[in-house]
Amino acid sequence: IKDDAVDSAKAQAAAQTLIQSDHVIAIMDASSINSSWASYVQGANVPVISLDESASGDTYEVNPDFFANGTTVLGILYGHVAMAKAAGGTVFGGIYCTEVAQCATAVQIWKNDTALIPGIKFGLAVSASSSSPNYTAQCLAMKQAGVNALFPIVRPTTTADNCAAQGYHPIYIGSQGTLTLSAASDPNLNGAVQNQQGFPWMLDKTPAQKLFHKVERTVLANALAPPVVSASYTGLVLLSAALAHAKGTITTQDVYNGLYAFHGT
């Protein structure tokens, strides 16, 4: 396990250590800056499987060595706009993070998606840092732009409270755990909607869901963002399924063979 600290140099060094020193047969990816080491991994011919949304860019759409364990970023971003429309929004806006360069790529995708969905238009997108003391300026900009459905990726509870203080109450949009369990107790987030990458973690009906709850019960009970738990679990299940029929010494090719054998999954 390597922590890249959202630092490109550390991320690249981590990938090199995993491949050159640890001789891994696959990398499970929860990095938000995987584009910084994607080409190196591709050159080394090592498969990568996502453990969560995994980056705000399009690594999983363009790199053949990266295998998504659920909906990719393009689908998730489309979901932001689709949810906003379904919840009654007519003007969509987004606050994206400054810490990760790929976050800015969401803006043009949101614009494209609003053009695809009748009844909603793009209003405004602004950046913000997770370390900012408040987001009053962003709230006022969104209010002035007429945005009534807002996706805040950075500290959404704080953003909602700051916006409410300015008399601004849009529909809040969450994504894959950006709205954590603490959001449920904040009245300023009433009516918020959130999409997620994979299966609905809160359900316990199917055999697969029952197994998930049995295995992750303790982790899930203490998780701030349960969707991240379910996504990580799904990524490991994907790797397990890919290796189900491998025998002897497992190689990277075994992982590739297993992954490429899936169809309609």
Short mmCIF file of the C-alpha atoms (twelve columns), coordinates in Angstrom:
data_MODEL
# 
_entry.id   MODEL 
# 
loop_
_atom_site.group_PDB 
_atom_site.id 
_atom_site.type_symbol 
_atom_site.label_atom_id 
_atom_site.label_alt_id 
_atom_site.label_comp_id 
_atom_site.label_asym_id 
_atom_site.label_seq_id 
_atom_site.Cartn_x 
_atom_site.Cartn_y 
_atom_site.Cartn_z 
_atom_site.pdbx_PDB_model_num 
ATOM 1   C CA . ILE A 1   0.000   0.000   0.000   1 
ATOM 2   C CA . LYS A 2   1.404   3.387   -1.042  1 
ATOM 3   C CA . ASP A 3   0.129   6.871   -0.186  1 
ATOM 4   C CA . ASP A 4   0.807   9.362   -2.979  1 
ATOM 5   C CA . ALA A 5   -0.349  12.319  -0.827  1 
ATOM 6   C CA . VAL A 6   -1.867  13.757  -4.036  1 
ATOM 7   C CA . ASP A 7   1.688   14.485  -5.190  1 
ATOM 8   C CA . SER A 8   2.667   13.506  -8.735  1 
ATOM 9   C CA . ALA A 9   6.311   12.802  -7.901  1 
ATOM 10  C CA . LYS A 10  5.360   10.568  -4.972  1 
ATOM 11  C CA . ALA A 11  2.750   8.818   -7.093  1 
ATOM 12  C CA . GLN A 12  5.234   8.056   -9.860  1 
ATOM 13  C CA . ALA A 13  7.809   6.819   -7.340  1 
ATOM 14  C CA . ALA A 14  5.186   4.594   -5.713  1 
ATOM 15  C CA . ALA A 15  4.247   3.017   -9.048  1 
ATOM 16  C CA . GLN A 16  7.907   2.369   -9.844  1 
ATOM 17  C CA . THR A 17  8.508   0.737   -6.448  1 
ATOM 18  C CA . LEU A 18  5.453   -1.478  -6.765  1 
ATOM 19  C CA . ILE A 19  6.515   -2.698  -10.194 1 
ATOM 20  C CA . GLN A 20  10.330  -2.764  -10.004 1 
ATOM 21  C CA . SER A 21  10.871  -3.763  -6.366  1 
ATOM 22  C CA . ASP A 22  7.671   -5.504  -5.301  1 
ATOM 23  C CA . HIS A 23  7.025   -7.142  -8.690  1 
ATOM 24  C CA . VAL A 24  3.251   -6.810  -8.384  1 
ATOM 25  C CA . ILE A 25  0.979   -8.557  -10.884 1 
ATOM 26  C CA . ALA A 26  -1.663  -5.810  -10.658 1 
ATOM 27  C CA . ILE A 27  -2.267  -2.447  -8.997  1 
ATOM 28  C CA . MET A 28  -5.487  -1.588  -7.189  1 
ATOM 29  C CA . ASP A 29  -6.061  2.124   -7.750  1 
ATOM 30  C CA . ALA A 30  -7.590  4.637   -5.356  1 
ATOM 31  C CA . SER A 31  -5.421  7.528   -6.529  1 
ATOM 32  C CA . SER A 32  -6.928  10.820  -7.633  1 
ATOM 33  C CA . ILE A 33  -3.857  11.567  -9.779  1 
ATOM 34  C CA . ASN A 34  -3.443  8.286   -11.616 1 
ATOM 35  C CA . SER A 35  -2.832  10.115  -14.891 1 
ATOM 36  C CA . SER A 36  0.612   11.044  -13.526 1 
ATOM 37  C CA . TRP A 37  1.760   7.407   -13.516 1 
ATOM 38  C CA . ALA A 38  -0.540  5.863   -16.125 1 
ATOM 39  C CA . SER A 39  1.995   5.893   -18.958 1 
ATOM 40  C CA . TYR A 40  4.650   4.253   -16.795 1 
ATOM 41  C CA . VAL A 41  2.319   1.430   -15.803 1 
ATOM 42  C CA . GLN A 42  1.224   1.006   -19.406 1 
ATOM 43  C CA . GLY A 43  4.847   0.743   -20.505 1 
ATOM 44  C CA . ALA A 44  5.460   -1.906  -17.860 1 
ATOM 45  C CA . ASN A 45  2.369   -3.832  -19.000 1 
ATOM 46  C CA . VAL A 46  0.825   -4.080  -15.519 1 
ATOM 47  C CA . PRO A 47  -2.992  -4.023  -15.213 1 
ATOM 48  C CA . VAL A 48  -4.678  -1.488  -12.945 1 
ATOM 49  C CA . ILE A 49  -8.116  -2.006  -11.368 1 
ATOM 50  C CA . SER A 50  -10.035 0.860   -9.789  1 
ATOM 51  C CA . LEU A 51  -11.029 0.852   -6.139  1 
ATOM 52  C CA . ASP A 52  -13.202 3.945   -6.389  1 
ATOM 53  C CA . GLU A 53  -14.000 6.708   -8.851  1 
ATOM 54  C CA . SER A 54  -10.227 6.947   -9.285  1 
ATOM 55  C CA . ALA A 55  -9.336  10.338  -10.683 1 
ATOM 56  C CA . SER A 56  -11.247 13.251  -12.037 1 
ATOM 57  C CA . GLY A 57  -9.790  12.727  -15.487 1 
ATOM 58  C CA . ASP A 58  -10.399 10.106  -18.134 1 
ATOM 59  C CA . THR A 59  -7.632  7.566   -17.437 1 
ATOM 60  C CA . TYR A 60  -10.045 4.645   -17.442 1 
ATOM 61  C CA . GLU A 61  -11.556 5.749   -20.734 1 
ATOM 62  C CA . VAL A 62  -8.303  6.136   -22.669 1 
ATOM 63  C CA . ASN A 63  -5.708  3.778   -21.170 1 
ATOM 64  C CA . PRO A 64  -6.151  0.089   -22.084 1 
ATOM 65  C CA . ASP A 65  -4.266  -1.087  -18.981 1 
ATOM 66  C CA . PHE A 66  -6.783  0.535   -16.618 1 
ATOM 67  C CA . PHE A 67  -9.916  -1.467  -15.795 1 
ATOM 68  C CA . ALA A 68  -12.868 0.263   -14.136 1 
ATOM 69  C CA . ASN A 69  -14.812 -1.655  -11.493 1 
ATOM 70  C CA . GLY A 70  -17.988 0.312   -12.187 1 
ATOM 71  C CA . THR A 71  -19.193 3.507   -13.794 1 
ATOM 72  C CA . THR A 72  -16.292 5.614   -15.028 1 
ATOM 73  C CA . VAL A 73  -15.847 9.340   -14.502 1 
ATOM 74  C CA . LEU A 74  -17.627 10.296  -17.723 1 
ATOM 75  C CA . GLY A 75  -20.733 8.424   -16.595 1 
ATOM 76  C CA . ILE A 76  -20.543 9.909   -13.117 1 
ATOM 77  C CA . LEU A 77  -20.257 13.473  -14.456 1 
ATOM 78  C CA . TYR A 78  -23.225 12.885  -16.759 1 
ATOM 79  C CA . GLY A 79  -25.065 11.630  -13.691 1 
ATOM 80  C CA . HIS A 80  -24.515 14.945  -11.913 1 
ATOM 81  C CA . VAL A 81  -26.469 16.790  -14.576 1 
ATOM 82  C CA . ALA A 82  -29.084 14.056  -15.003 1 
ATOM 83  C CA . MET A 83  -29.737 13.982  -11.246 1 
ATOM 84  C CA . ALA A 84  -29.951 17.753  -11.124 1 
ATOM 85  C CA . LYS A 85  -32.619 17.698  -13.822 1 
ATOM 86  C CA . ALA A 86  -34.523 14.838  -12.169 1 
ATOM 87  C CA . ALA A 87  -34.503 16.693  -8.839  1 
ATOM 88  C CA . GLY A 88  -36.067 19.785  -10.414 1 
ATOM 89  C CA . GLY A 89  -33.004 21.813  -11.294 1 
ATOM 90  C CA . THR A 90  -32.933 24.020  -14.374 1 
ATOM 91  C CA . VAL A 91  -29.473 25.608  -14.105 1 
ATOM 92  C CA . PHE A 92  -26.491 23.436  -13.168 1 
ATOM 93  C CA . GLY A 93  -23.295 24.642  -11.561 1 
ATOM 94  C CA . GLY A 94  -20.205 23.057  -10.075 1 
ATOM 95  C CA . ILE A 95  -17.459 23.883  -7.592  1 
ATOM 96  C CA . TYR A 96  -14.364 21.863  -8.472  1 
ATOM 97  C CA . CYS A 97  -11.154 21.283  -6.510  1 
ATOM 98  C CA . THR A 98  -7.899  23.174  -6.990  1 
ATOM 99  C CA . GLU A 99  -5.708  20.471  -5.414  1 
ATOM 100 C CA . VAL A 100 -6.083  18.032  -8.308  1 
ATOM 101 C CA . ALA A 101 -5.423  19.410  -11.794 1 
ATOM 102 C CA . GLN A 102 -7.766  16.908  -13.441 1 
ATOM 103 C CA . CYS A 103 -10.731 18.367  -11.543 1 
ATOM 104 C CA . ALA A 104 -10.831 21.247  -14.007 1 
ATOM 105 C CA . THR A 105 -11.517 18.839  -16.871 1 
ATOM 106 C CA . ALA A 106 -14.989 18.264  -15.423 1 
ATOM 107 C CA . VAL A 107 -16.122 21.733  -16.482 1 
ATOM 108 C CA . GLN A 108 -16.226 21.131  -20.238 1 
ATOM 109 C CA . ILE A 109 -17.788 17.696  -19.696 1 
ATOM 110 C CA . TRP A 110 -20.567 19.268  -17.588 1 
ATOM 111 C CA . LYS A 111 -21.137 21.814  -20.360 1 
ATOM 112 C CA . ASN A 112 -21.373 19.063  -22.953 1 
ATOM 113 C CA . ASP A 113 -23.746 17.032  -20.784 1 
ATOM 114 C CA . THR A 114 -26.135 19.915  -20.138 1 
ATOM 115 C CA . ALA A 115 -26.387 20.313  -23.901 1 
ATOM 116 C CA . LEU A 116 -27.516 16.682  -24.121 1 
ATOM 117 C CA . ILE A 117 -30.263 16.902  -21.492 1 
ATOM 118 C CA . PRO A 118 -33.340 18.993  -22.346 1 
ATOM 119 C CA . GLY A 119 -34.680 21.313  -19.679 1 
ATOM 120 C CA . ILE A 120 -31.418 22.155  -17.932 1 
ATOM 121 C CA . LYS A 121 -28.589 24.488  -18.872 1 
ATOM 122 C CA . PHE A 122 -25.079 25.149  -17.643 1 
ATOM 123 C CA . GLY A 123 -24.700 28.124  -15.354 1 
ATOM 124 C CA . LEU A 124 -21.244 28.418  -13.836 1 
ATOM 125 C CA . ALA A 125 -18.230 26.464  -12.579 1 
ATOM 126 C CA . VAL A 126 -15.700 27.873  -10.120 1 
ATOM 127 C CA . SER A 127 -12.736 26.417  -8.280  1 
ATOM 128 C CA . ALA A 128 -12.143 26.141  -4.544  1 
ATOM 129 C CA . SER A 129 -9.573  24.724  -2.164  1 
ATOM 130 C CA . SER A 130 -10.428 22.221  0.539   1 
ATOM 131 C CA . SER A 131 -8.384  24.355  2.946   1 
ATOM 132 C CA . SER A 132 -10.386 27.553  2.375   1 
ATOM 133 C CA . PRO A 133 -11.900 28.991  5.576   1 
ATOM 134 C CA . ASN A 134 -15.258 29.428  3.848   1 
ATOM 135 C CA . TYR A 135 -16.941 29.332  0.448   1 
ATOM 136 C CA . THR A 136 -19.029 32.475  0.656   1 
ATOM 137 C CA . ALA A 137 -17.521 33.902  -2.536  1 
ATOM 138 C CA . GLN A 138 -18.370 30.767  -4.501  1 
ATOM 139 C CA . CYS A 139 -21.906 30.754  -3.073  1 
ATOM 140 C CA . LEU A 140 -22.512 34.342  -4.106  1 
ATOM 141 C CA . ALA A 141 -21.152 33.694  -7.600  1 
ATOM 142 C CA . MET A 142 -23.479 30.720  -8.037  1 
ATOM 143 C CA . LYS A 143 -26.445 32.646  -6.682  1 
ATOM 144 C CA . GLN A 144 -25.780 35.519  -9.078  1 
ATOM 145 C CA . ALA A 145 -25.482 33.078  -11.992 1 
ATOM 146 C CA . GLY A 146 -28.908 31.644  -11.188 1 
ATOM 147 C CA . VAL A 147 -27.590 28.151  -10.428 1 
ATOM 148 C CA . ASN A 148 -30.305 26.147  -8.658  1 
ATOM 149 C CA . ALA A 149 -28.582 22.738  -8.759  1 
ATOM 150 C CA . LEU A 150 -25.044 22.759  -7.377  1 
ATOM 151 C CA . PHE A 151 -22.300 20.133  -7.212  1 
ATOM 152 C CA . PRO A 152 -19.693 21.089  -4.564  1 
ATOM 153 C CA . ILE A 153 -16.812 18.627  -4.508  1 
ATOM 154 C CA . VAL A 154 -14.988 20.348  -1.637  1 
ATOM 155 C CA . ARG A 155 -16.478 20.207  1.878   1 
ATOM 156 C CA . PRO A 156 -20.132 20.179  0.769   1 
ATOM 157 C CA . THR A 157 -21.521 20.535  4.304   1 
ATOM 158 C CA . THR A 158 -19.482 23.695  4.885   1 
ATOM 159 C CA . THR A 159 -20.451 24.968  1.443   1 
ATOM 160 C CA . ALA A 160 -24.157 24.404  2.124   1 
ATOM 161 C CA . ASP A 161 -23.930 26.211  5.459   1 
ATOM 162 C CA . ASN A 162 -22.052 29.136  3.913   1 
ATOM 163 C CA . CYS A 163 -24.560 29.368  1.066   1 
ATOM 164 C CA . ALA A 164 -27.521 29.239  3.441   1 
ATOM 165 C CA . ALA A 165 -26.041 32.162  5.348   1 
ATOM 166 C CA . GLN A 166 -26.297 34.129  2.097   1 
ATOM 167 C CA . GLY A 167 -29.913 33.110  1.548   1 
ATOM 168 C CA . TYR A 168 -28.913 30.715  -1.207  1 
ATOM 169 C CA . HIS A 169 -30.499 27.244  -1.161  1 
ATOM 170 C CA . PRO A 170 -29.820 25.233  -4.346  1 
ATOM 171 C CA . ILE A 171 -30.393 21.511  -4.816  1 
ATOM 172 C CA . TYR A 172 -27.122 19.881  -3.783  1 
ATOM 173 C CA . ILE A 173 -25.585 17.148  -5.904  1 
ATOM 174 C CA . GLY A 174 -23.195 14.577  -4.441  1 
ATOM 175 C CA . SER A 175 -20.924 12.043  -6.080  1 
ATOM 176 C CA . GLN A 176 -19.582 8.698   -4.849  1 
ATOM 177 C CA . GLY A 177 -19.361 9.651   -1.194  1 
ATOM 178 C CA . THR A 178 -18.701 13.401  -1.392  1 
ATOM 179 C CA . LEU A 179 -21.825 13.718  0.754   1 
ATOM 180 C CA . THR A 180 -20.844 11.712  3.829   1 
ATOM 181 C CA . LEU A 181 -23.093 10.495  6.635   1 
ATOM 182 C CA . SER A 182 -22.631 13.817  8.456   1 
ATOM 183 C CA . ALA A 183 -24.667 15.435  5.675   1 
ATOM 184 C CA . ALA A 184 -27.792 13.668  6.923   1 
ATOM 185 C CA . SER A 185 -27.869 15.858  10.037  1 
ATOM 186 C CA . ASP A 186 -27.444 19.174  8.202   1 
ATOM 187 C CA . PRO A 187 -30.824 20.728  7.312   1 
ATOM 188 C CA . ASN A 188 -29.135 22.890  4.675   1 
ATOM 189 C CA . LEU A 189 -28.570 19.701  2.654   1 
ATOM 190 C CA . ASN A 190 -32.202 18.581  2.722   1 
ATOM 191 C CA . GLY A 191 -33.208 17.316  -0.703  1 
ATOM 192 C CA . ALA A 192 -29.649 16.525  -1.767  1 
ATOM 193 C CA . VAL A 193 -29.134 13.681  -4.239  1 
ATOM 194 C CA . GLN A 194 -26.028 11.610  -4.881  1 
ATOM 195 C CA . ASN A 195 -24.925 9.117   -7.501  1 
ATOM 196 C CA . GLN A 196 -22.454 6.310   -6.985  1 
ATOM 197 C CA . GLN A 197 -20.181 4.155   -9.023  1 
ATOM 198 C CA . GLY A 198 -21.563 0.702   -8.358  1 
ATOM 199 C CA . PHE A 199 -24.200 -1.236  -6.484  1 
ATOM 200 C CA . PRO A 200 -26.404 0.394   -3.767  1 
ATOM 201 C CA . TRP A 201 -24.374 -0.366  -0.638  1 
ATOM 202 C CA . MET A 202 -27.308 0.289   1.703   1 
ATOM 203 C CA . LEU A 203 -29.315 -2.681  0.367   1 
ATOM 204 C CA . ASP A 204 -28.952 -6.192  1.766   1 
ATOM 205 C CA . LYS A 205 -31.210 -8.341  -0.418  1 
ATOM 206 C CA . THR A 206 -29.287 -10.215 -3.108  1 
ATOM 207 C CA . PRO A 207 -26.733 -12.949 -2.335  1 
ATOM 208 C CA . ALA A 208 -23.914 -10.633 -3.437  1 
ATOM 209 C CA . GLN A 209 -25.171 -7.790  -1.233  1 
ATOM 210 C CA . LYS A 210 -25.547 -10.148 1.726   1 
ATOM 211 C CA . LEU A 211 -21.971 -11.342 1.320   1 
ATOM 212 C CA . PHE A 212 -20.764 -7.744  1.139   1 
ATOM 213 C CA . HIS A 213 -22.509 -6.850  4.394   1 
ATOM 214 C CA . LYS A 214 -21.213 -9.980  6.075   1 
ATOM 215 C CA . VAL A 215 -17.609 -9.246  5.081   1 
ATOM 216 C CA . GLU A 216 -17.628 -5.461  5.531   1 
ATOM 217 C CA . ARG A 217 -20.105 -5.058  8.394   1 
ATOM 218 C CA . THR A 218 -17.611 -3.573  10.857  1 
ATOM 219 C CA . VAL A 219 -15.883 -1.365  8.293   1 
ATOM 220 C CA . LEU A 220 -19.207 -0.144  6.917   1 
ATOM 221 C CA . ALA A 221 -20.517 0.745   10.366  1 
ATOM 222 C CA . ASN A 222 -17.556 3.060   10.971  1 
ATOM 223 C CA . ALA A 223 -17.141 4.488   7.481   1 
ATOM 224 C CA . LEU A 224 -17.598 8.201   6.836   1 
ATOM 225 C CA . ALA A 225 -18.249 7.447   3.154   1 
ATOM 226 C CA . PRO A 226 -19.854 3.987   2.712   1 
ATOM 227 C CA . PRO A 227 -19.848 4.239   -1.127  1 
ATOM 228 C CA . VAL A 228 -16.049 4.185   -1.025  1 
ATOM 229 C CA . VAL A 229 -16.206 0.945   0.978   1 
ATOM 230 C CA . SER A 230 -18.527 -0.672  -1.566  1 
ATOM 231 C CA . ALA A 231 -16.429 0.542   -4.494  1 
ATOM 232 C CA . SER A 232 -13.204 -0.775  -2.964  1 
ATOM 233 C CA . TYR A 233 -14.882 -4.090  -2.225  1 
ATOM 234 C CA . THR A 234 -16.130 -4.293  -5.816  1 
ATOM 235 C CA . GLY A 235 -12.630 -3.686  -7.166  1 
ATOM 236 C CA . LEU A 236 -11.260 -6.569  -5.111  1 
ATOM 237 C CA . VAL A 237 -14.147 -8.814  -6.188  1 
ATOM 238 C CA . LEU A 238 -13.278 -7.966  -9.800  1 
ATOM 239 C CA . LEU A 239 -9.666  -9.016  -9.264  1 
ATOM 240 C CA . SER A 240 -10.793 -12.191 -7.510  1 
ATOM 241 C CA . ALA A 241 -13.119 -13.084 -10.382 1 
ATOM 242 C CA . ALA A 242 -10.367 -12.439 -12.921 1 
ATOM 243 C CA . LEU A 243 -8.077  -14.899 -11.120 1 
ATOM 244 C CA . ALA A 244 -10.747 -17.504 -10.370 1 
ATOM 245 C CA . HIS A 245 -9.419  -19.982 -12.926 1 
ATOM 246 C CA . ALA A 246 -5.706  -19.142 -12.809 1 
ATOM 247 C CA . LYS A 247 -3.379  -21.907 -11.653 1 
ATOM 248 C CA . GLY A 248 0.216   -22.131 -10.532 1 
ATOM 249 C CA . THR A 249 2.318   -18.999 -10.271 1 
ATOM 250 C CA . ILE A 250 0.036   -16.052 -11.012 1 
ATOM 251 C CA . THR A 251 1.295   -13.558 -13.597 1 
ATOM 252 C CA . THR A 252 0.141   -10.245 -15.004 1 
ATOM 253 C CA . GLN A 253 -1.019  -12.112 -18.096 1 
ATOM 254 C CA . ASP A 254 -3.344  -14.195 -15.933 1 
ATOM 255 C CA . VAL A 255 -4.942  -10.979 -14.710 1 
ATOM 256 C CA . TYR A 256 -5.324  -9.657  -18.253 1 
ATOM 257 C CA . ASN A 257 -6.746  -12.947 -19.493 1 
ATOM 258 C CA . GLY A 258 -9.307  -13.009 -16.691 1 
ATOM 259 C CA . LEU A 259 -10.368 -9.409  -17.170 1 
ATOM 260 C CA . TYR A 260 -10.710 -9.690  -20.940 1 
ATOM 261 C CA . ALA A 261 -12.814 -12.848 -20.525 1 
ATOM 262 C CA . PHE A 262 -15.628 -10.814 -18.953 1 
ATOM 263 C CA . HIS A 263 -18.469 -9.794  -21.249 1 
ATOM 264 C CA . GLY A 264 -21.704 -8.089  -20.239 1 
ATOM 265 C CA . THR A 265 -20.599 -7.991  -16.609 1 
# 
